[in-house]
Amino acid sequence: MKKLNLSILLLVLALTALNCSVLNTFTNISRLKFKLGNTTNLQLAGVSLDGKRNINDFSSLEALKLSAAFIRGSLPLTFTLFVNAENPNDGTGGYVRTNATINSFPWRLFIDDKETIAGNIGAPVTVPGTGETTVIPLNASVDLIKFFKDKGYEGLLNLALNLTGRGTQPSRLTLFAQPTVHTGLGNIKYPEELKIVSIEYSK
C-alpha cells in the first residue's frame, strides 16, 4: 500500500513538473515580439528604385521600360521586407533565458489594407534570448497591376516609390504571420495569426 502511495506521489510530482515545463515553454514563446522593418532591393519591372523619390527621377530609358511593362499588363515589384524579431527571454525578470528557433513563418502581406501575396521563410531562424533584435528577411514579388490596376500608370509608380519609404505618401504595409517555434517539447505553432506592423511590436 505504501509502495502504491509512493508511486502515485511520484506520478503526481512528475506530471506537475511536466505541466510547469509546458507552461513555461508556452509563456516564453508567447513573449516573442515581431515588428516590420525596412524594405530593400526594390525593383519595378527590373528597374531599380534605389535613390528615387518621384516619377521624374526615372531616366528616359527606365520610363520607357516601365511604360512598356504596363502596356503588356504586368508590372512586377520585387523587394525584401525585413521583420524585426525580439526575444525578451534573456534570463531577467523571473524568466529563464531561452533561445527560440522559428521553423516556419507563413505570412500574408497587405499593402494599403489590400491583401496581396503570401509566402514563408526559406530556412529556420534562431532568435537568441539576449533581448537584441534578429532580422528575418522575406523575399516578396507583387504584380502591382494584378492588385492595383485601378490606380493607373502613374499611381502604380507612386505606390512602388512610396514602398521605399522615400515617397511623398509612404504606403502602409501589414503582415499577418503564424509562426511555428521549435522547443524542447517539439514544434509549437501559434494558435492564431499575429498582426505585424511597423508602429509597434506584436503582443
GROMACS elastic network, one bead per residue, 0.5 to 0.9 nm:
[ bonds ]
;  ai    aj funct       b0    kb
    1     4     6  0.50232   500
    1     5     6  0.62360   500
    1     6     6  0.85992   500
    2     5     6  0.50745   500
    2     6     6  0.61272   500
    2     7     6  0.85799   500
    3     6     6  0.50306   500
    3     7     6  0.61291   500
    3     8     6  0.86233   500
    4     7     6  0.50777   500
    4     8     6  0.62227   500
    4     9     6  0.86001   500
    5     8     6  0.50916   500
    5     9     6  0.61309   500
    5    10     6  0.86123   500
    6    10     6  0.61084   500
    6    11     6  0.85104   500
    7    10     6  0.51139   500
    7    11     6  0.60995   500
    7    12     6  0.85844   500
    8    11     6  0.50257   500
    8    12     6  0.61328   500
    8    13     6  0.85932   500
    9    12     6  0.50949   500
    9    13     6  0.61595   500
    9    14     6  0.85368   500
   10    13     6  0.50713   500
   10    14     6  0.60491   500
   10    15     6  0.85687   500
   11    14     6  0.50280   500
   11    15     6  0.61102   500
   11    16     6  0.84615   500
   12    15     6  0.51445   500
   12    16     6  0.60293   500
   12    17     6  0.85565   500
   13    17     6  0.61065   500
   13    18     6  0.85148   500
   14    17     6  0.51294   500
   14    18     6  0.61117   500
   14    19     6  0.85577   500
   15    19     6  0.60032   500
   15    20     6  0.84903   500
   16    19     6  0.50681   500
   16    20     6  0.61362   500
   16    21     6  0.85554   500
   17    20     6  0.50681   500
   17    21     6  0.61337   500
   17    22     6  0.86128   500
   18    22     6  0.61199   500
   18    23     6  0.84894   500
   19    22     6  0.50435   500
   19    23     6  0.60052   500
   19    24     6  0.84819   500
   20    23     6  0.50143   500
   20    24     6  0.60130   500
   20    25     6  0.84601   500
   21    24     6  0.51365   500
   21    25     6  0.60788   500
   21    26     6  0.86483   500
   21   185     6  0.88643   500
   22    25     6  0.50736   500
   22    26     6  0.62126   500
   22    27     6  0.84991   500
   22   185     6  0.76062   500
   23    26     6  0.52334   500
   23    27     6  0.60302   500
   23    28     6  0.85797   500
   24    28     6  0.60601   500
   24    29     6  0.85601   500
   24    95     6  0.84501   500
   24    96     6  0.84515   500
   25    28     6  0.52196   500
   25    29     6  0.62183   500
   25    30     6  0.85812   500
   25    98     6  0.89893   500
   25   183     6  0.74154   500
   25   184     6  0.82902   500
   25   185     6  0.81183   500
   26    29     6  0.51470   500
   26    30     6  0.60483   500
   26    31     6  0.87407   500
   26   188     6  0.84302   500
   27    30     6  0.51643   500
   27    31     6  0.65040   500
   28    31     6  0.53420   500
   28    32     6  0.72554   500
   28    87     6  0.86247   500
   28    88     6  0.85365   500
   28    89     6  0.64949   500
   28    95     6  0.75836   500
   28    96     6  0.80324   500
   28    97     6  0.89015   500
   28    98     6  0.73346   500
   28   100     6  0.87780   500
   29    32     6  0.56994   500
   29    87     6  0.85815   500
   29    89     6  0.88323   500
   29    98     6  0.89760   500
   29   100     6  0.74422   500
   29   181     6  0.75004   500
   29   183     6  0.88115   500
   29   188     6  0.86951   500
   29   190     6  0.87598   500
   30    33     6  0.81680   500
   30   190     6  0.83796   500
   30   203     6  0.80453   500
   31    86     6  0.87193   500
   31    87     6  0.69566   500
   31    88     6  0.67624   500
   31    89     6  0.74489   500
   31   203     6  0.74661   500
   32    85     6  0.71673   500
   32    86     6  0.59121   500
   32    88     6  0.68223   500
   32    89     6  0.81661   500
   32   100     6  0.83701   500
   32   127     6  0.88747   500
   32   202     6  0.83506   500
   32   203     6  0.79390   500
   33    84     6  0.81880   500
   33    85     6  0.56964   500
   33    86     6  0.51089   500
   33    87     6  0.65839   500
   33    88     6  0.81631   500
   33   201     6  0.55590   500
   33   202     6  0.53292   500
   33   203     6  0.62821   500
   34    83     6  0.66615   500
   34    84     6  0.56102   500
   34    86     6  0.63951   500
   34   194     6  0.85689   500
   34   195     6  0.88686   500
   34   196     6  0.63033   500
   34   197     6  0.82876   500
   34   200     6  0.83570   500
   34   201     6  0.51566   500
   34   202     6  0.52642   500
   34   203     6  0.81012   500
   35    82     6  0.87776   500
   35    83     6  0.57169   500
   35    84     6  0.50788   500
   35    85     6  0.65845   500
   35    86     6  0.85397   500
   35   196     6  0.55631   500
   35   197     6  0.56793   500
   35   198     6  0.54623   500
   35   199     6  0.74930   500
   35   200     6  0.62582   500
   35   202     6  0.64210   500
   36    81     6  0.77090   500
   36    82     6  0.62303   500
   36    84     6  0.59086   500
   36    85     6  0.87852   500
   36   173     6  0.82135   500
   36   174     6  0.80514   500
   36   175     6  0.78530   500
   36   196     6  0.63930   500
   36   197     6  0.53477   500
   36   199     6  0.79325   500
   36   200     6  0.84720   500
   36   201     6  0.82318   500
   37    81     6  0.70343   500
   37    83     6  0.52733   500
   37    84     6  0.58588   500
   37   135     6  0.81735   500
   37   197     6  0.87158   500
   37   198     6  0.63559   500
   38    80     6  0.84631   500
   38    81     6  0.62420   500
   38    82     6  0.57425   500
   38    83     6  0.80091   500
   38   164     6  0.80822   500
   38   165     6  0.79430   500
   38   198     6  0.85845   500
   39    42     6  0.73275   500
   39    79     6  0.66398   500
   39    80     6  0.55472   500
   39    82     6  0.62875   500
   39   163     6  0.72966   500
   39   164     6  0.62965   500
   39   165     6  0.79480   500
   40    50     6  0.84402   500
   40    79     6  0.59032   500
   40    80     6  0.52971   500
   40    81     6  0.67384   500
   40    82     6  0.82437   500
   40   164     6  0.72957   500
   41    48     6  0.74793   500
   41    49     6  0.78528   500
   41    50     6  0.73847   500
   41    78     6  0.75157   500
   41    79     6  0.51524   500
   41    80     6  0.61719   500
   42    47     6  0.84057   500
   42    48     6  0.61276   500
   42    49     6  0.56461   500
   42    50     6  0.69952   500
   42    77     6  0.69093   500
   42    78     6  0.56192   500
   42    80     6  0.72206   500
   42   160     6  0.82735   500
   42   161     6  0.88773   500
   42   163     6  0.83724   500
   42   164     6  0.71612   500
   43    46     6  0.53763   500
   43    47     6  0.51011   500
   43    49     6  0.56535   500
   43    50     6  0.81383   500
   43    76     6  0.80797   500
   43    77     6  0.56569   500
   43    78     6  0.53343   500
   43    79     6  0.65394   500
   43   160     6  0.86995   500
   44    47     6  0.50236   500
   44    48     6  0.64627   500
   44    49     6  0.70416   500
   44    66     6  0.75799   500
   44    75     6  0.66389   500
   44    76     6  0.57920   500
   44    78     6  0.65945   500
   44    79     6  0.89429   500
   44   157     6  0.83336   500
   44   160     6  0.73301   500
   45    48     6  0.85171   500
   45    65     6  0.76909   500
   45    66     6  0.64047   500
   45    69     6  0.66976   500
   45    70     6  0.89338   500
   45    74     6  0.80312   500
   45    75     6  0.54773   500
   45    76     6  0.51630   500
   45    77     6  0.63207   500
   45    78     6  0.81921   500
   46    65     6  0.85255   500
   46    66     6  0.85559   500
   46    76     6  0.80676   500
   46    77     6  0.81529   500
   46    78     6  0.84232   500
   47    58     6  0.89858   500
   47    62     6  0.64799   500
   47    65     6  0.79005   500
   47    66     6  0.76112   500
   48    51     6  0.85990   500
   48    52     6  0.85615   500
   48    62     6  0.89849   500
   49    52     6  0.54576   500
   49    53     6  0.83033   500
   49    58     6  0.86182   500
   49   160     6  0.81783   500
   49   161     6  0.69021   500
   49   164     6  0.75628   500
   50    53     6  0.87705   500
   50   164     6  0.80241   500
   51    57     6  0.83908   500
   51   166     6  0.83728   500
   52    55     6  0.78713   500
   52    56     6  0.85671   500
   52    57     6  0.55865   500
   52    58     6  0.73674   500
   52   161     6  0.71336   500
   52   164     6  0.85494   500
   52   166     6  0.75942   500
   52   167     6  0.82338   500
   53    56     6  0.82673   500
   53    57     6  0.67340   500
   53   158     6  0.87993   500
   53   161     6  0.63108   500
   53   162     6  0.79926   500
   53   164     6  0.83995   500
   53   165     6  0.88533   500
   53   166     6  0.55644   500
   53   167     6  0.51673   500
   53   168     6  0.76378   500
   54    57     6  0.57209   500
   54    58     6  0.79217   500
   54   157     6  0.83297   500
   54   158     6  0.69302   500
   54   161     6  0.67554   500
   54   162     6  0.88348   500
   54   166     6  0.86882   500
   54   167     6  0.66249   500
   54   168     6  0.79868   500
   55    58     6  0.59216   500
   55    63     6  0.85112   500
   55   154     6  0.77220   500
   55   157     6  0.69842   500
   55   158     6  0.71586   500
   55   161     6  0.82835   500
   56    59     6  0.77733   500
   58    61     6  0.79836   500
   58    62     6  0.57440   500
   58    63     6  0.58708   500
   59    62     6  0.50902   500
   59    63     6  0.60647   500
   59    64     6  0.85095   500
   60    63     6  0.51186   500
   60    64     6  0.61259   500
   60    65     6  0.86527   500
   61    64     6  0.50853   500
   61    65     6  0.62571   500
   61    66     6  0.87134   500
   62    65     6  0.50685   500
   62    66     6  0.61952   500
   62    67     6  0.86176   500
   63    66     6  0.51108   500
   63    67     6  0.60806   500
   63    68     6  0.84715   500
   64    67     6  0.52548   500
   64    68     6  0.60804   500
   64    69     6  0.86269   500
   65    68     6  0.51986   500
   65    69     6  0.62953   500
   65    70     6  0.87427   500
   66    69     6  0.51228   500
   66    70     6  0.62276   500
   66    71     6  0.86839   500
   66    75     6  0.75671   500
   66   157     6  0.87655   500
   67    71     6  0.61685   500
   67    72     6  0.86085   500
   67   153     6  0.76521   500
   68    71     6  0.51290   500
   68    72     6  0.62686   500
   68    73     6  0.87767   500
   69    72     6  0.50571   500
   69    73     6  0.64362   500
   69    74     6  0.56871   500
   69    75     6  0.57782   500
   69    76     6  0.86786   500
   70    73     6  0.50846   500
   70    74     6  0.57145   500
   70    75     6  0.57585   500
   70   145     6  0.77457   500
   70   153     6  0.69202   500
   71    74     6  0.76724   500
   72    75     6  0.84512   500
   73   145     6  0.67432   500
   73   146     6  0.84511   500
   74   143     6  0.62976   500
   74   144     6  0.75384   500
   74   145     6  0.59718   500
   74   146     6  0.75689   500
   75   142     6  0.82391   500
   75   143     6  0.53276   500
   75   144     6  0.56403   500
   75   145     6  0.58514   500
   75   146     6  0.83753   500
   75   156     6  0.85183   500
   76   141     6  0.65791   500
   76   142     6  0.55012   500
   76   144     6  0.60781   500
   76   145     6  0.78886   500
   77   140     6  0.80813   500
   77   141     6  0.55673   500
   77   142     6  0.51234   500
   77   143     6  0.59758   500
   77   144     6  0.67196   500
   77   160     6  0.72828   500
   78   139     6  0.76301   500
   78   140     6  0.56589   500
   78   142     6  0.63983   500
   78   143     6  0.85770   500
   79   138     6  0.84384   500
   79   139     6  0.61168   500
   79   140     6  0.54507   500
   79   141     6  0.65509   500
   79   142     6  0.87711   500
   80   137     6  0.63099   500
   80   138     6  0.55182   500
   80   140     6  0.59643   500
   80   141     6  0.87461   500
   81   136     6  0.83255   500
   81   137     6  0.58598   500
   81   138     6  0.50909   500
   81   139     6  0.63986   500
   81   140     6  0.71451   500
   82   135     6  0.61833   500
   82   136     6  0.55554   500
   82   138     6  0.60683   500
   82   139     6  0.87079   500
   83   134     6  0.82601   500
   83   135     6  0.56791   500
   83   137     6  0.63572   500
   83   138     6  0.74988   500
   83   196     6  0.85361   500
   83   198     6  0.89205   500
   84   133     6  0.60815   500
   84   134     6  0.57581   500
   84   136     6  0.62677   500
   84   137     6  0.88388   500
   84   201     6  0.86729   500
   85   127     6  0.69883   500
   85   132     6  0.84665   500
   85   133     6  0.55687   500
   85   134     6  0.50769   500
   85   135     6  0.61388   500
   85   136     6  0.71202   500
   85   201     6  0.86015   500
   86   127     6  0.70187   500
   86   128     6  0.84124   500
   86   129     6  0.83329   500
   86   130     6  0.86120   500
   86   131     6  0.62040   500
   86   132     6  0.60983   500
   86   134     6  0.63408   500
   86   135     6  0.88751   500
   86   201     6  0.85987   500
   87    90     6  0.74378   500
   87    98     6  0.82138   500
   87    99     6  0.75659   500
   87   100     6  0.74277   500
   87   127     6  0.62056   500
   87   128     6  0.65148   500
   87   129     6  0.52881   500
   87   130     6  0.68146   500
   87   131     6  0.53965   500
   87   132     6  0.70501   500
   87   133     6  0.74947   500
   87   134     6  0.84460   500
   88    91     6  0.83729   500
   88    92     6  0.85673   500
   88    95     6  0.88155   500
   88    97     6  0.84661   500
   88    98     6  0.87767   500
   88   128     6  0.89237   500
   88   129     6  0.61606   500
   88   130     6  0.67422   500
   88   132     6  0.78320   500
   89    92     6  0.72388   500
   89    93     6  0.87226   500
   89    95     6  0.59830   500
   89    96     6  0.62552   500
   89    98     6  0.55339   500
   89    99     6  0.75951   500
   89   128     6  0.84736   500
   89   130     6  0.70121   500
   89   131     6  0.68747   500
   90    93     6  0.86200   500
   90    95     6  0.72880   500
   90    96     6  0.68871   500
   90    98     6  0.67054   500
   90    99     6  0.84970   500
   90   128     6  0.82556   500
   90   131     6  0.58650   500
   91    94     6  0.68710   500
   91    95     6  0.52730   500
   91    98     6  0.76004   500
   91   129     6  0.77449   500
   91   130     6  0.83086   500
   92    95     6  0.57665   500
   92    96     6  0.73260   500
   92    97     6  0.75892   500
   93    96     6  0.87106   500
   95    98     6  0.84811   500
   96   129     6  0.89850   500
   97   128     6  0.88342   500
   97   129     6  0.56297   500
   97   130     6  0.78083   500
   98   128     6  0.71525   500
   98   129     6  0.50570   500
   98   130     6  0.85649   500
   99   126     6  0.69989   500
   99   127     6  0.59259   500
   99   130     6  0.81754   500
   99   183     6  0.89431   500
  100   125     6  0.82829   500
  100   126     6  0.56248   500
  100   127     6  0.50945   500
  100   128     6  0.62515   500
  100   129     6  0.72216   500
  100   181     6  0.65690   500
  100   182     6  0.68692   500
  100   183     6  0.73285   500
  101   124     6  0.65141   500
  101   125     6  0.55450   500
  101   127     6  0.60798   500
  101   128     6  0.82558   500
  101   180     6  0.85596   500
  101   181     6  0.55874   500
  101   182     6  0.54228   500
  101   183     6  0.76298   500
  102   105     6  0.70040   500
  102   123     6  0.87727   500
  102   124     6  0.54615   500
  102   125     6  0.51224   500
  102   126     6  0.61069   500
  102   127     6  0.76347   500
  102   179     6  0.66304   500
  102   180     6  0.58185   500
  102   182     6  0.62943   500
  103   121     6  0.82345   500
  103   123     6  0.70505   500
  103   125     6  0.66803   500
  103   126     6  0.85789   500
  103   179     6  0.76266   500
  103   180     6  0.57093   500
  103   181     6  0.57558   500
  103   182     6  0.64031   500
  103   187     6  0.79824   500
  104   120     6  0.68144   500
  104   121     6  0.64436   500
  104   122     6  0.84792   500
  104   123     6  0.79305   500
  104   124     6  0.67724   500
  104   125     6  0.86157   500
  104   178     6  0.80912   500
  104   179     6  0.55932   500
  104   181     6  0.72127   500
  104   189     6  0.86305   500
  105   119     6  0.82030   500
  105   120     6  0.52650   500
  105   121     6  0.57602   500
  105   124     6  0.88170   500
  105   177     6  0.61973   500
  105   178     6  0.59455   500
  105   180     6  0.64584   500
  105   181     6  0.89076   500
  106   118     6  0.73664   500
  106   119     6  0.57356   500
  106   121     6  0.71636   500
  106   176     6  0.83351   500
  106   177     6  0.55341   500
  106   178     6  0.58395   500
  106   179     6  0.66647   500
  106   180     6  0.87351   500
  107   117     6  0.85075   500
  107   118     6  0.54564   500
  107   119     6  0.54273   500
  107   120     6  0.59623   500
  107   121     6  0.87400   500
  107   175     6  0.65543   500
  107   176     6  0.54330   500
  107   178     6  0.68145   500
  107   179     6  0.85934   500
  107   193     6  0.85984   500
  108   115     6  0.72006   500
  108   116     6  0.73327   500
  108   117     6  0.59480   500
  108   119     6  0.67194   500
  108   120     6  0.89008   500
  108   174     6  0.83714   500
  108   175     6  0.57155   500
  108   176     6  0.51677   500
  108   177     6  0.65067   500
  109   114     6  0.83066   500
  109   115     6  0.59456   500
  109   116     6  0.57312   500
  109   117     6  0.55715   500
  109   118     6  0.61132   500
  109   119     6  0.85712   500
  109   140     6  0.89643   500
  109   173     6  0.71981   500
  109   174     6  0.60277   500
  109   176     6  0.66317   500
  109   177     6  0.89095   500
  110   113     6  0.54226   500
  110   114     6  0.50031   500
  110   116     6  0.57103   500
  110   117     6  0.77218   500
  110   172     6  0.80303   500
  110   173     6  0.57813   500
  110   174     6  0.50128   500
  110   175     6  0.61875   500
  110   176     6  0.81450   500
  111   114     6  0.52057   500
  111   115     6  0.65062   500
  111   116     6  0.69562   500
  111   171     6  0.68761   500
  111   172     6  0.57937   500
  111   174     6  0.65950   500
  111   175     6  0.89003   500
  112   115     6  0.84831   500
  112   171     6  0.60329   500
  112   173     6  0.63804   500
  112   174     6  0.80113   500
  113   172     6  0.73453   500
  113   173     6  0.77011   500
  113   174     6  0.74102   500
  114   147     6  0.79562   500
  114   148     6  0.89641   500
  115   118     6  0.88407   500
  115   147     6  0.83930   500
  115   174     6  0.89692   500
  116   142     6  0.71531   500
  116   143     6  0.88783   500
  116   144     6  0.89917   500
  116   146     6  0.89086   500
  116   147     6  0.67271   500
  117   140     6  0.78101   500
  117   141     6  0.77802   500
  117   142     6  0.66927   500
  118   140     6  0.83706   500
  119   138     6  0.80817   500
  119   139     6  0.83331   500
  119   140     6  0.78639   500
  120   123     6  0.89577   500
  120   138     6  0.75402   500
  120   139     6  0.88892   500
  120   177     6  0.89371   500
  121   124     6  0.72336   500
  121   125     6  0.83636   500
  121   136     6  0.81979   500
  121   137     6  0.78401   500
  121   138     6  0.65660   500
  121   139     6  0.84470   500
  122   138     6  0.87199   500
  125   134     6  0.86773   500
  125   135     6  0.89833   500
  125   136     6  0.72423   500
  126   134     6  0.80417   500
  127   130     6  0.84252   500
  127   132     6  0.85454   500
  127   133     6  0.78579   500
  127   134     6  0.58941   500
  127   135     6  0.87800   500
  128   131     6  0.76169   500
  128   132     6  0.76680   500
  128   133     6  0.87144   500
  128   134     6  0.79119   500
  129   132     6  0.77337   500
  130   133     6  0.85072   500
  142   145     6  0.87577   500
  142   146     6  0.82275   500
  142   147     6  0.83550   500
  143   146     6  0.54914   500
  143   147     6  0.70233   500
  143   148     6  0.86743   500
  144   147     6  0.54217   500
  144   148     6  0.55089   500
  144   149     6  0.70012   500
  144   156     6  0.67350   500
  144   159     6  0.87075   500
  144   160     6  0.83467   500
  145   148     6  0.52167   500
  145   150     6  0.81765   500
  145   151     6  0.86410   500
  145   152     6  0.85163   500
  145   153     6  0.89425   500
  145   156     6  0.76250   500
  146   149     6  0.62103   500
  147   150     6  0.84765   500
  148   151     6  0.57742   500
  148   152     6  0.79728   500
  148   155     6  0.87408   500
  148   156     6  0.71235   500
  149   152     6  0.59270   500
  149   153     6  0.82002   500
  149   155     6  0.89655   500
  149   156     6  0.77151   500
  150   155     6  0.85418   500
  150   156     6  0.89207   500
  151   154     6  0.75426   500
  151   156     6  0.59842   500
  151   159     6  0.88214   500
  152   155     6  0.52601   500
  152   156     6  0.61502   500
  152   157     6  0.87622   500
  153   156     6  0.53437   500
  153   157     6  0.64451   500
  153   158     6  0.87796   500
  154   157     6  0.50760   500
  154   158     6  0.61401   500
  154   159     6  0.85321   500
  155   158     6  0.50978   500
  155   159     6  0.60875   500
  155   160     6  0.86891   500
  156   160     6  0.62565   500
  156   161     6  0.86141   500
  157   160     6  0.51865   500
  157   161     6  0.62028   500
  157   162     6  0.85863   500
  158   162     6  0.59978   500
  158   163     6  0.86696   500
  158   167     6  0.72768   500
  158   168     6  0.84207   500
  158   169     6  0.85459   500
  159   162     6  0.51365   500
  159   163     6  0.65128   500
  159   167     6  0.83352   500
  159   169     6  0.84664   500
  159   170     6  0.81393   500
  159   171     6  0.66996   500
  160   163     6  0.52744   500
  160   164     6  0.71150   500
  160   167     6  0.86054   500
  160   171     6  0.83962   500
  161   164     6  0.54667   500
  161   165     6  0.74422   500
  161   166     6  0.69029   500
  161   167     6  0.53393   500
  161   168     6  0.84955   500
  161   170     6  0.82080   500
  161   171     6  0.87768   500
  162   165     6  0.54692   500
  162   166     6  0.61044   500
  162   168     6  0.66374   500
  162   169     6  0.58947   500
  162   171     6  0.53520   500
  162   172     6  0.89320   500
  163   166     6  0.76294   500
  163   167     6  0.73507   500
  163   169     6  0.89862   500
  163   170     6  0.61055   500
  163   171     6  0.54981   500
  163   172     6  0.80043   500
  163   173     6  0.82845   500
  164   167     6  0.68153   500
  164   170     6  0.77560   500
  164   171     6  0.86872   500
  165   168     6  0.84975   500
  165   169     6  0.83416   500
  165   170     6  0.55469   500
  165   171     6  0.77986   500
  166   169     6  0.83272   500
  166   170     6  0.71731   500
  167   170     6  0.57878   500
  167   171     6  0.85295   500
  172   197     6  0.86006   500
  172   198     6  0.87934   500
  173   196     6  0.88798   500
  173   197     6  0.67679   500
  173   198     6  0.76998   500
  174   195     6  0.71002   500
  174   196     6  0.59764   500
  174   197     6  0.51456   500
  174   198     6  0.78525   500
  175   194     6  0.80192   500
  175   195     6  0.59810   500
  175   197     6  0.64678   500
  176   193     6  0.58736   500
  176   194     6  0.54324   500
  176   196     6  0.59849   500
  176   197     6  0.88353   500
  177   192     6  0.84417   500
  177   193     6  0.50828   500
  177   194     6  0.52710   500
  177   195     6  0.68523   500
  177   196     6  0.75058   500
  178   189     6  0.71831   500
  178   190     6  0.57670   500
  178   191     6  0.77391   500
  178   192     6  0.61744   500
  178   194     6  0.61012   500
  179   188     6  0.84763   500
  179   189     6  0.60144   500
  179   190     6  0.57911   500
  179   192     6  0.89385   500
  179   193     6  0.78543   500
  179   194     6  0.83717   500
  180   187     6  0.63466   500
  180   188     6  0.54635   500
  180   190     6  0.61833   500
  181   186     6  0.83708   500
  181   187     6  0.55493   500
  181   188     6  0.52970   500
  181   189     6  0.63310   500
  181   190     6  0.80447   500
  182   185     6  0.78805   500
  182   186     6  0.57172   500
  182   188     6  0.62597   500
  182   189     6  0.87511   500
  183   186     6  0.50590   500
  183   187     6  0.59000   500
  183   188     6  0.70976   500
  184   187     6  0.82457   500
  185   188     6  0.80207   500
  188   191     6  0.88974   500
  189   192     6  0.84099   500
  190   193     6  0.70835   500
  190   194     6  0.84679   500
  194   202     6  0.68592   500
  194   203     6  0.81316   500
  195   202     6  0.65730   500
  195   203     6  0.88699   500
  196   199     6  0.87925   500
  196   200     6  0.81403   500
  196   201     6  0.71278   500
  196   202     6  0.57607   500
  197   200     6  0.65227   500
  197   201     6  0.73553   500
  197   202     6  0.76207   500
  198   201     6  0.75937   500
  200   203     6  0.89733   500
